[in-house]
């Protein structure tokens, strides 16, 4: 009987976890809300692991269906969400899961790895943006959805603000478009705030009324609080200190409360109408200053609920007192600012109650309420502050009437000046049209010159290719003849062997020169493409070192400090040229009896090839320029060369995602390092 009940319970859980199937059209133009397939479970102890939740969810009470956003209020409990997801056969496999608002201390996603386990992606507002795969001001997780239903688990916990979370799915293209709009709106908010601040500072200087400066500070507070709540400050300013995100939000909230309460008391004249009201608001400002100092300590999580409660209390009292001024005292001049604060106050209190009560209180989401309320509040408050400007302008009109006659005389003089300037402008316009025509002719000539230059470059490349081909054929014949002579009976004679080695070295040097010139020309071409393949770089290095043995059989020593095979993704011909240039330089600038060491080892997902010579080293003032094209150090003038080898080696390495660098140099020799990423 007990087994029967367990089976029924597990069956109910399975029904609750019916997977949400996303189609190819979902997430392309807008978010796909997770309206189904989501379950929630609370962990008051905070000790559950993913193994406990995945295997023993029913033992802990099971996942309850979640409809809408997560609304947990000011809680320190850990909340687990189970997302049952799958995709339609024609839908893409890559999706993005967005979690907002970005004010959650711990947000860990556990995705199935296909082997019965889970992969963990930890974001949360304590994770630097540099460590996030998708650095957005919200939390964004990449998902690989299959056509078969799979369960994903999300672990949430908040140490400061109220725990609230909204989840939706995006396709990459749709999210990119939405993200562009999102950041554009943030930029518009910053720009509008800067414009409003500048205008009010001008009004303050013009009218000599510090209230405009106070309002400018209020606008800064609204913008800062909005950017903090939306996560932009965390991304732009706090990436190096993610542990301070919640703390910074609380500090900004406290400072905003100080500015807002003092501004409200001032614009409604609390001190003139009822002094205790002004004293109460001064106390609220002092309380928020004290809370700001507490927020700077490690006890800031405990201060967040008190700051929110203080905001509700002060705004409620302010609303009642302003209503008293309007209804009882008939102070109608406060109607416009009262409307502005009424909108912000009502929606703000409703948003706080929504955070505390969650789904018990119906209505829109707090984030949307906050944005809408802030916009309406600032629009009406701007009108209220502008109304003061209008009244000040009415006072100024009396003075304007006194100087009206002077202004009319000035207008007559201005009209005569305009006539004269109009004639001058017509003359200037004629000259401008002539200059435009001249510039058009020059532009046409420049276009023709550029076309001639392009044709000359194309002809130059054809000529270089032709000359290189014509050189390669006799060089190949000379090298073959030298090899034949070397292996013949005459090749055993020291004099003949010495001459054949000199011939082959000269052929190799000239061949490398031709290859470097051709490669430099190809790399500058926009149509150049690499032929990538997966190759064993140990075998490539061994073969390259063997190719130099005819001229220095005992000088080159290959040291491999890695596995027998090390695989990289590269263009074999280009990589051979890069290594060959490094080894050839080491042989060329070292004495004939000095060895050259080629050391290969793997380090942290990459392979390093160090080429060590025992030459005279590189002068300190030449070291920063040795990779420049055609650059040759003064100390290298005695050795023939073109200055292309190191430049091409570095360009080739960078095309493969690596680099070539001078690791060390001294009078005893130099070490050049070629670094490449290992094949995945």
C-alpha positions in Angstrom: 0.0 0.0 0.0 2.9 2.4 0.9 4.5 1.7 -2.5 1.2 2.6 -4.2 1.0 5.9 -2.5 4.6 6.7 -3.4 3.9 5.9 -7.1 0.9 8.2 -7.0 2.9 11.0 -5.4 5.7 10.6 -8.0 3.1 10.6 -10.8 1.7 13.9 -9.5 5.1 15.4 -9.5 5.7 14.2 -13.1 2.5 15.9 -14.2 3.5 19.1 -12.5 6.9 19.0 -14.3 5.3 18.7 -17.8 8.0 20.1 -20.1 7.6 23.5 -21.9 8.2 23.0 -25.6 9.7 26.0 -27.4 9.2 26.5 -31.1 11.3 28.0 -33.8 9.4 31.3 -33.6 9.7 31.7 -29.9 12.4 34.1 -28.6 13.1 35.6 -32.0 11.1 38.8 -31.7 10.4 38.8 -28.0 10.9 36.7 -24.9 9.3 33.4 -24.4 7.9 33.5 -20.9 8.2 30.4 -18.8 4.5 30.1 -18.2 4.6 26.3 -17.6 7.1 23.6 -16.8 8.5 25.5 -13.8 8.4 24.1 -10.2 9.5 25.8 -7.0 10.8 24.4 -3.7 12.2 26.2 -0.7 15.3 25.2 1.3 15.2 27.0 4.7 18.5 25.3 5.8 20.4 26.3 2.6 22.3 22.9 2.8 20.7 21.0 0.0 22.9 20.0 -2.9 21.9 19.4 -6.5 22.1 15.7 -5.8 19.6 16.1 -3.0 17.2 18.2 -5.1 17.5 16.1 -8.3 17.1 12.8 -6.6 15.2 13.6 -3.4 12.9 16.4 -4.4 9.9 14.4 -3.4 11.4 13.5 -0.1 11.7 17.2 0.8 8.1 18.0 -0.1 8.3 18.1 -3.9 8.3 21.0 -6.4 5.1 23.1 -6.4 4.0 24.6 -9.7 5.1 28.2 -10.3 2.9 30.5 -12.3 4.5 33.8 -13.0 7.5 35.4 -11.2 9.2 34.3 -8.0 8.0 36.5 -5.2 9.7 35.6 -1.9 10.1 39.0 -0.2 13.0 39.7 2.3 14.0 36.1 2.9 17.3 34.4 3.4 16.0 31.0 2.4 17.4 29.2 -0.6 14.9 28.7 -3.4 15.2 25.9 -6.0 13.5 26.1 -9.3 13.0 23.1 -11.7 12.7 24.0 -15.4 11.4 21.2 -17.6 12.2 22.2 -21.1 12.4 20.8 -24.6 12.3 22.1 -28.2 10.4 21.5 -31.3 12.3 19.5 -34.0 12.6 22.6 -36.2 13.7 24.9 -33.3 17.4 25.7 -32.8 19.3 23.9 -30.1 21.0 27.0 -28.6 18.9 29.2 -26.4 19.5 31.9 -23.8 17.8 31.8 -20.4 17.4 35.3 -18.9 17.0 35.9 -15.2 16.0 39.3 -13.8 16.2 41.6 -11.9 20.0 41.3 -11.4 19.8 41.7 -7.6 20.2 38.1 -6.5 23.3 37.2 -4.5 23.5 33.6 -5.7 22.1 32.3 -9.0 23.4 28.9 -10.0 22.1 26.9 -13.0 22.5 23.2 -13.1 22.2 21.8 -16.7 22.1 18.0 -17.5 25.4 16.9 -18.9 24.0 13.8 -20.8 25.8 11.4 -18.4 23.4 11.5 -15.5 25.2 14.5 -13.9 24.9 18.2 -14.1 27.2 21.1 -15.2 27.2 24.1 -13.0 27.1 27.8 -14.2 27.4 30.3 -11.3 26.5 33.9 -12.0 24.7 36.0 -9.3 25.6 39.6 -8.6 28.8 38.4 -6.8 30.3 37.0 -10.0 32.5 39.4 -12.1 31.1 40.1 -15.6 34.4 39.0 -17.0 33.7 35.4 -15.8 30.2 35.4 -17.4 29.9 33.9 -20.9 27.3 36.5 -21.8 28.1 39.8 -19.9 24.6 41.4 -19.8 23.2 43.6 -17.0 20.7 40.8 -16.3 21.7 37.2 -15.6 21.9 35.3 -18.9 22.6 31.5 -19.2 23.3 29.7 -22.5 21.3 26.5 -22.8 21.5 23.5 -25.2 17.9 22.2 -25.5 17.2 18.8 -27.0 14.0 17.5 -28.5 13.6 15.3 -25.5 12.3 16.9 -22.2 15.1 17.6 -19.7 15.1 19.1 -16.2 17.2 22.1 -15.4 17.6 23.3 -11.8 18.2 26.9 -10.7 19.4 27.8 -7.2 18.5 31.3 -5.9 19.4 33.2 -2.7 19.4 36.9 -1.8 21.4 38.4 1.1 20.2 42.0 0.6 17.2 43.0 -1.5 13.9 41.2 -1.7 14.1 37.9 -3.6 12.3 38.2 -6.8 13.0 36.6 -10.2 11.5 36.5 -13.7 12.5 33.9 -16.2 12.2 33.9 -20.0 13.9 32.3 -23.0 15.5 34.0 -26.0 17.1 33.0 -29.3 20.5 34.6 -29.8 19.4 36.9 -32.6 16.3 38.1 -30.8 18.2 38.7 -27.6 20.9 40.7 -29.4 18.3 43.1 -30.9 16.5 43.4 -27.5 19.8 44.0 -25.8 20.7 46.8 -28.2 17.4 48.5 -27.4 17.8 47.9 -23.7 21.2 49.6 -23.6 20.0 52.4 -25.8 17.2 53.1 -23.3 19.8 53.2 -20.5 21.9 55.6 -22.6 18.8 57.8 -23.2 18.1 57.8 -19.5 21.7 58.9 -18.7 21.6 61.5 -21.5 18.2 62.8 -20.3 19.4 63.0 -16.7 22.6 64.9 -17.8 20.5 67.3 -19.8 18.0 67.8 -17.0 20.8 68.4 -14.5 22.6 70.9 -16.8 19.3 72.8 -17.4 18.5 73.0 -13.7 22.0 74.1 -12.9 21.6 76.9 -15.5 18.3 77.9 -14.0 19.9 77.9 -10.5 22.6 80.3 -11.7 20.2 82.4 -13.8 17.4 82.7 -11.2 19.8 82.4 -8.1 17.4 79.8 -6.6 19.2 76.8 -5.0 16.0 74.7 -5.4 17.0 74.0 -9.0 20.3 72.6 -7.8 18.5 70.5 -5.2 16.2 69.2 -8.0 19.3 68.4 -10.2 20.7 66.4 -7.3 17.3 64.6 -7.1 17.4 63.7 -10.8 20.9 62.3 -10.3 19.6 60.2 -7.5 16.7 58.9 -9.6 19.0 58.0 -12.5 21.6 56.4 -10.2 18.9 54.3 -8.4 17.3 53.2 -11.7 20.7 52.2 -13.1 21.5 50.3 -9.9 18.2 48.5 -9.8 18.6 47.5 -13.5 22.1 46.2 -13.0 23.9 48.7 -15.3 26.1 50.1 -12.4 27.2 46.6 -11.5 28.3 46.0 -15.1 29.9 49.4 -15.8 31.5 50.3 -12.5 31.6 47.3 -10.1 32.9 44.5 -12.3 36.1 44.3 -10.3 34.1 44.3 -7.0 31.0 42.2 -7.5 30.6 41.6 -3.8 29.7 45.2 -3.4 26.7 45.3 -5.8 24.0 44.8 -3.1 25.8 47.1 -0.8 26.1 49.8 -3.4 22.4 49.6 -4.2 21.5 50.0 -0.5 23.9 53.0 -0.2 22.5 54.7 -3.3 18.9 54.0 -2.0 19.8 55.6 1.4 21.4 58.7 -0.2 18.4 59.0 -2.6 16.1 58.9 0.4 18.1 61.7 2.0 17.8 63.9 -1.1 14.2 63.0 -1.8 12.9 63.7 1.7 14.7 67.0 2.0 13.6 68.0 -1.5 10.0 67.1 -0.8 10.0 69.1 2.5 11.5 72.1 0.7 9.2 72.2 -2.4 6.1 71.9 -0.3 7.3 74.4 2.4 6.9 72.0 5.4 8.9 74.4 7.6 6.6 77.3 6.8 3.3 75.4 7.2 4.1 73.0 10.1 7.5 72.8 11.8 7.0 69.3 13.3 6.5 68.0 9.8 9.9 69.4 8.8 11.5 68.0 11.9 10.1 64.6 11.1 11.5 64.7 7.6 14.8 65.8 9.0 14.7 62.8 11.3 14.0 60.5 8.3 17.0 62.0 6.5 19.2 61.5 9.5 17.9 57.9 9.8 18.9 57.2 6.2 22.3 58.8 6.7 22.8 56.4 9.6 21.6 53.5 7.5 24.0 54.6 4.8 26.9 54.2 7.3 25.6 50.8 8.3 25.3 49.9 4.6 29.0 50.5 4.3 29.7 47.7 6.8 29.2 43.9 6.7 25.8 44.3 8.4 24.1 45.9 5.3 21.8 42.9 4.6 20.0 43.5 8.0 19.5 47.2 7.1 17.7 46.7 3.8 14.2 45.8 5.3 14.5 48.8 7.7 15.3 51.2 4.9 12.3 50.0 2.9 10.0 50.3 5.9 11.3 53.8 6.6 10.6 54.7 3.0 7.0 53.5 3.3 6.5 55.4 6.6 8.0 58.7 5.4 6.2 58.7 2.0 2.9 57.9 3.7 3.3 60.7 6.2 4.3 63.1 3.4 1.3 62.1 1.3 -1.1 62.7 4.2 0.5 66.1 5.0 0.4 67.3 1.4 -3.2 66.2 1.1 -3.9 68.3 4.2 -2.2 71.3 2.6 -4.3 71.0 -0.6 -7.7 70.1 1.0 -7.7 72.0 4.3 -5.2 74.8 3.7 -6.2 75.4 0.1 -2.6 75.7 -1.1 -3.4 75.0 -4.8 0.1 76.1 -5.9 1.3 72.7 -4.7 -1.2 70.7 -6.9 1.3 70.0 -9.7 4.2 68.8 -7.5 1.7 66.9 -5.4 0.5 65.0 -8.5 4.1 64.2 -9.4 4.8 62.8 -5.9 1.4 61.1 -5.7 2.1 59.0 -8.8 5.6 58.0 -7.6 4.5 57.4 -4.0 1.5 55.3 -4.8 3.3 53.1 -7.3 6.4 53.0 -5.1 4.4 51.8 -2.0 2.6 49.3 -4.1 5.9 48.0 -5.5 7.3 47.5 -2.0 4.1 45.8 -0.8 4.3 43.6 -3.9 7.9 42.6 -2.9 6.8 41.8 0.6 3.5 40.0 -0.2 4.4 38.4 -3.5 1.5 36.8 -5.4 -0.9 37.6 -2.5 -1.1 41.1 -4.0 -2.3 41.1 -7.6 -1.1 43.5 -10.2 1.9 44.3 -12.5 5.5 43.4 -11.8 7.4 45.7 -9.4 10.2 46.4 -11.9 7.7 47.7 -14.5 5.8 49.6 -11.8 9.1 51.2 -10.8 10.0 52.3 -14.3 6.6 53.6 -15.2 6.3 55.4 -11.9 9.7 57.0 -12.2 9.0 58.2 -15.7 5.6 59.7 -14.8 7.0 61.2 -11.6 9.9 62.9 -13.4 7.7 64.3 -16.1 5.2 65.8 -13.7 8.0 67.0 -11.4 9.8 68.6 -14.3 6.5 70.4 -15.1 6.2 71.6 -11.4 9.8 72.9 -11.4 9.3 74.5 -14.8 6.2 76.2 -13.3 8.4 78.0 -10.9 10.4 79.2 -13.9 7.2 80.4 -15.5 6.2 82.4 -12.4 9.7 83.9 -12.3 9.4 84.8 -16.0 6.1 86.7 -15.3 8.0 88.8 -12.7 10.6 89.6 -15.3 8.1 90.7 -17.9 7.5 93.9 -16.0 11.1 94.8 -16.4 11.0 93.8 -20.1 8.3 96.4 -20.8 10.5 99.2 -19.5 13.2 98.4 -22.1 10.8 97.7 -24.9 11.6 100.9 -26.8 15.3 100.2 -26.5 14.7 96.7 -27.9 12.7 98.1 -30.9 15.6 100.4 -31.8 18.0 97.5 -31.5 15.7 95.4 -33.8 15.8 98.2 -36.5 19.6 98.2 -36.3 19.5 94.4 -36.5 17.4 94.5 -39.6 19.9 96.7 -41.4 22.7 94.4 -40.2 20.8 91.4 -41.5 20.5 92.9 -45.0 24.2 93.6 -45.1 25.0 90.1 -43.8 22.6 88.5 -46.3 24.6 90.1 -49.1 27.8 88.9 -47.6 26.3 85.4 -47.2 25.2 85.3 -50.9 28.8 86.1 -51.9 30.1 83.4 -49.5 27.7 80.9 -50.9 28.9 81.5 -54.5 32.5 81.0 -53.3 31.4 77.8 -51.5 29.7 76.4 -54.6 32.9 77.0 -56.6 35.0 75.3 -53.9 32.6 72.3 -53.9 33.1 71.9 -57.6 36.9 72.0 -57.2 36.7 69.4 -54.5 34.5 67.2 -56.7 37.1 67.3 -59.4 39.9 66.5 -57.0 37.9 63.6 -55.6 37.4 62.2 -59.1 41.2 62.5 -59.7 41.9 60.8 -56.4 39.5 58.0 -57.3 41.3 57.5 -60.6 44.7 57.6 -58.9 43.5 54.9 -56.4 42.4 52.7 -59.3 45.8 53.1 -61.0 47.5 52.2 -57.7 45.3 49.1 -57.3 46.1 48.0 -60.8 49.8 48.6 -60.1 49.7 46.5 -57.0 47.9 43.7 -58.8 50.6 43.8 -61.6 53.3 43.8 -58.9 51.8 40.7 -57.3 51.6 38.9 -60.7 55.2 39.9 -61.3 56.4 38.6 -57.9 54.5 35.3 -58.5 56.1 34.9 -61.9 59.6 35.7 -60.7 59.2 33.4 -57.8 58.1 30.6 -60.1 61.0 31.2 -62.4 63.5 31.2 -59.5 62.1 28.1 -57.9 62.7 25.9 -61.0 66.4 26.4 -61.3 66.9 26.4 -57.6 65.2 23.0 -57.4 67.5 21.8 -60.1 70.6 23.1 -58.4 69.6 21.6 -55.1 68.9 18.2 -56.7 72.3 18.3 -58.5 74.0 19.2 -55.2 72.2 16.3 -53.5 73.2 13.9 -56.3 76.8 15.0 -56.1 76.7 14.7 -52.3 75.6 11.0 -52.4 78.0 10.1 -55.3 81.5 8.8 -54.8 83.0 12.3 -55.2 80.7 13.5 -52.3 82.9 11.7 -49.8 85.8 14.0 -50.5 85.9 16.8 -47.9 86.4 19.6 -50.5 83.4 18.4 -52.6 81.2 17.9 -49.5 82.0 21.4 -48.3 81.1 22.9 -51.6 77.9 21.0 -51.9 76.8 22.0 -48.4 77.5 25.7 -49.3 75.5 25.3 -52.5 72.5 23.7 -50.6 72.7 26.4 -47.8 72.6 29.1 -50.5 69.7 27.4 -52.3 67.8 27.0 -49.0 68.5 30.7 -48.0 67.3 31.9 -51.4 64.3 29.6 -51.3 63.3 30.9 -47.9 63.7 34.4 -49.2 61.3 33.7 -52.0 58.8 32.0 -49.7 58.9 34.9 -47.3 58.4 37.5 -50.0 55.5 35.5 -51.5 53.9 34.9 -48.1 54.2 38.6 -47.1 52.4 39.4 -50.3 49.7 36.8 -49.7 49.1 37.9 -46.1 48.5 41.5 -47.2 45.8 40.2 -49.7 42.2 40.4 -48.4 41.4 37.2 -50.2 44.0 35.1 -48.4 42.5 32.1 -46.6 44.2 29.4 -44.5 43.9 25.7 -45.2 43.5 24.4 -41.7 44.0 20.8 -40.6 44.7 18.9 -37.4 48.4 18.0 -37.4 51.0 16.7 -35.0 53.3 19.5 -34.2 55.9 17.2 -32.7 56.3 15.4 -36.1 56.3 18.8 -37.9 59.1 20.1 -35.6 61.1 16.8 -36.0 60.8 16.9 -39.8 61.8 20.5 -39.9 64.9 19.9 -37.7 65.8 17.0 -39.9 65.7 19.2 -43.0 68.5 21.3 -41.5 70.7 18.3 -40.7 72.5 18.4 -44.1 74.2 21.7 -43.1 74.4 21.3 -39.4 73.9 17.6 -38.4 75.0 18.1 -34.8 73.9 21.7 -34.1 70.1 21.3 -33.8 68.8 19.5 -30.8 65.1 18.9 -30.4 63.8 18.5 -26.9 60.2 17.3 -26.5 58.7 17.7 -23.0 55.2 16.5 -23.9 53.3 13.5 -25.1 54.5 11.7 -28.2 51.9 13.5 -30.2 50.7 17.1 -29.7 47.8 18.1 -32.0 47.1 21.6 -33.2 44.7 23.1 -35.7 46.8 24.9 -38.2 47.8 25.5 -41.8 50.8 23.1 -42.3 52.6 25.2 -44.9 52.3 28.5 -42.9 53.3 26.8 -39.6 56.3 25.2 -41.3 57.4 28.6 -42.6 57.0 30.2 -39.2 59.1 27.5 -37.5 61.6 27.4 -40.3 62.3 31.2 -40.0 62.9 30.9 -36.3 65.3 27.9 -36.6 67.0 29.5 -39.6 67.6 32.7 -37.7 69.0 30.8 -34.8 71.5 29.0 -37.0 72.3 32.1 -38.9 73.1 34.3 -35.9 75.0 31.6 -33.9 78.6 30.6 -34.4 79.1 27.6 -36.6 80.2 25.4 -33.6 77.4 26.5 -31.3 74.2 24.4 -30.9 70.6 25.5 -31.4 68.0 24.0 -29.0 64.4 23.6 -30.1 62.3 22.8 -26.9 58.6 21.8 -27.2 56.2 21.5 -24.3 52.5 22.0 -23.5 51.3 24.4 -20.9 47.7 25.2 -19.9 45.9 24.4 -23.2 48.7 25.6 -25.4 51.9 24.4 -26.9 55.2 26.3 -26.6 58.2 26.0 -28.9 61.3 27.8 -27.6 64.1 28.2 -30.1 67.4 29.1 -28.2 70.5 30.3 -30.0 73.9 31.2 -28.7 74.5 34.3 -30.7 75.5 37.8 -29.6 72.0 38.7 -28.4 69.8 41.7 -29.3 70.5 45.2 -28.1 67.9 46.6 -25.7 67.0 49.5 -28.0 66.4 47.1 -30.9 64.3 44.5 -29.0 60.9 46.4 -29.3 61.3 46.7 -33.1 62.6 43.2 -34.1 59.2 42.1 -35.2 58.7 45.1 -37.5 58.6 44.4 -41.2 62.0 44.8 -42.9 63.6 45.9 -39.7 67.2 44.7 -39.1 69.3 45.5 -36.0 72.6 47.2 -36.4 74.3 44.2 -34.9 72.8 42.0 -37.7 74.2 43.9 -40.6 77.1 41.5 -41.0 74.7 38.6 -41.6 72.6 38.6 -44.9 68.8 38.9 -44.4 65.7 40.8 -45.4 64.0 41.5 -42.0 60.9 39.5 -43.0 61.4 36.3 -41.1 60.4 37.3 -37.5 57.6 39.5 -38.8 56.1 36.7 -40.8 56.5 34.2 -38.0 54.6 36.4 -35.6 51.8 37.2 -38.2 51.4 33.5 -38.9 51.2 32.6 -35.1 48.6 35.4 -34.6 46.5 34.1 -37.5 46.3 30.8 -35.6 45.4 32.4 -32.3 48.9 32.3 -30.9 52.0 34.6 -30.8 55.7 34.8 -31.2 57.7 36.7 -28.6 61.2 37.4 -27.5 61.4 35.6 -24.1 65.0 36.4 -23.2 68.2 37.9 -24.7 71.7 38.5 -23.5 75.3 38.4 -24.8 75.0 34.6 -24.5 72.1 34.3 -26.9 68.4 34.7 -27.3 65.2 32.7 -26.8 62.2 33.1 -29.1 58.9 31.4 -28.2 56.2 30.3 -30.6 52.9 29.7 -28.8 49.8 28.0 -30.3 46.5 26.8 -28.8 46.0 23.1 -28.7 43.3 21.4 -30.8 40.0 21.0 -29.0 
